[in-house]
Amino acid sequence: MAFTRVEGRKKDHAIRLYALSTCGWCRRTKELLDSQDVEYEYIHVDLCEGEERDRVRTEVKELNPRGSFPTVKIDDEVIVGYDDDRILELLGGKGES
């Protein structure tokens, strides 16, 4: 899958963001992760094509049966929708949201 890696100083967690390129809440989730200087990877599901799109959508539905966005996986926890408090809690800190 064509995930884009965002380098960050903090590499304590495995973070994967499934997003849509046109979704404001997805954009806010990326901005929150960036503000925490964490390393993560993301994919814009709506920009995938063919078999790759099918694979990514299947993966999203396994994590989030509704298939809504954003879907964030931090280590073994899944967050559906924009939830800055929960993201910050899982990252182990407070910060600018």
Stockholm file with secondary structure:
# STOCKHOLM 1.0

chainA/1-97         MAFTRVEGRKKDHAIRLYALSTCGWCRRTKELLDSQDVEYEYIHVDLCEGEERDRVRTEVKELNPRGSFPTVKIDDEVIVGYDDDRILELLGGKGES
#=GR chainA/1-97 SS CCCEEECCSBCSSCEEEEECTTCHHHHHHHHHHHHTTBCEEEEEGGGCCHHHHHHHHHHHHHHCTTCCSCEEEETTEEEESCCHHHHHHHHTSCCCC
#=GC SS_cons        CCCEEECCSBCSSCEEEEECTTCHHHHHHHHHHHHTTBCEEEEEGGGCCHHHHHHHHHHHHHHCTTCCSCEEEETTEEEESCCHHHHHHHHTSCCCC
//
